[in-house]
Amino acid sequence: MKVACAWDGAFTTHDLGQHVDIAASRIGLCMSFLCSCKLLERAPGRGTYRATKTGAALAAPWLRSEQQGRSALRAALQSIWFVEAAHTRLGTDPGLASGLTAHLLSQARAGADKSLAAEVLVDFMIQSGFLQVDKPGYLRWHAAATPESADPGVGPNEQTSEVSPSGPAPATGGAGIPRPRTEPPQIAGNGDIAALLASPIRIVDLGRLSTDDLDALHRHLRGLASVIDKIKGLPTDRPI
């Protein structure tokens, strides 16, 4: 990231890979992540990028010291969705790292198959100084990561408030995690029951339900399955 943001002009993943001695094939997801954070942007040409104004502003603090570079990075990313989610979760008291991972998945409307991506985001926030390890298995919000304490190396108009949940999602893959949806998914056919039933229900969505809600959902699903079995002439005493 430091090298990419400090690069003068456009560069390819091959250029960057040679400079940091990492295979270009392993850099693509990192570039997608930095683009989603508005630190890099696409340039003309295959696999070509350049630093944005926000990203380029991080180069000087990084050159001065690691501490100033991380402080400037926190100032640039303080409004990005996963940082705000972590601050909401851990802003007042320490919490389980696994709980933060689940919270990120919930905010992103992502399934368990994206758990590794959420854990990578947590690691990134620890390395950049947003979070601190409190005790084994627990994290706390780093006081220095609050906007008031952040390094002003990146101006407020250049910070990533533009990186909103409605922004473009990063490329899919093992390290990709989608942005949270700000609106519920639209059901085709103006409330068509088939389209409604086809809409997936994720584990993280069930986590918002109370015990009574889950019991009611189970009863309704059993009733619906029983009716469908009768319509299709199937046994109605199957366990559900």
Disulfide bonds with the S-S distance in Angstrom:
none
